[in-house]
Amino acid sequence: MLNIFILLLGLTHLPTFVEPTDAAVIKSSRKAWDETKVKHGDSYHYSVVFTSAFGFGNETIIVVVNGKISERRYRSWMRSMPIVPGENNEPKPDWVEKTSDIGRHKEGARALTMEQLYDEAEKAAEQKLQPFEKRYVKTDSRGILEYAFIVDKRITDDAPRKGVSISKLKLGNEK
C-alpha cells in the first residue's frame, strides 16, 4: 500500500506538455512569413474558397507582386461539372480585376495582402470565445498561415467564419 502511495506521489511531479495558445501560433507563423516573403520578393498568390454543402461555391485568387495587390480573379460554380478526358478542365474565371479595378466587383473575397490577413488572424486568435463558438487555427508545413477563424457551433451547414482561411499559397514563381 505504501508503494502505491509513493508511486502516486511520484506521478504528481511528471512534466506536463502545454499546447501553445492560438495567439502564439499566429505570432510564430507571422515570423515565419516575414522571413519567407523576403526570399520570394514579397510576391505570391493565394485562394479563398467557399464550398457549400449544397453543391455551389466560389474561389477568389489574389495575386501580389512586390508587396502590392496586382490582380483578383473570381469564379463560381453551381455544382461539380463532369471531367471530360483529354480536354482542358481548368475552370475559367467569371471575371478578372487588374490593379486599379481591384474591388470593382461585389462578389469574391476582399483583396488583402498576407500582412492584412495576419492582422485579421491575430484578432480571431485573441478573441474571447462565447460558449457556442469554436476557433480553428492552422499553419502549413512551412509554418505559414492557412486559417484562423471562429464558427458558431450551433450552425451545422455552411456556418459563417469570422477570421481568415486561405489555400493554395504559392510563393514567387511557384505554380
Secondary structure by P-SEA (a helix, b strand, c coil): caaaaaaaaaaaacbbbbcccaaaaaaaaaaaaaaaaaaacccbbbbbbbbbcccccbbbbbbbccccccbbbbbbbccccccccccccccccccccccccccccccccccccaaaaaaaaaaaaaccccccbbbbbbccccccccccccccccccccccccbbbbccccccccc
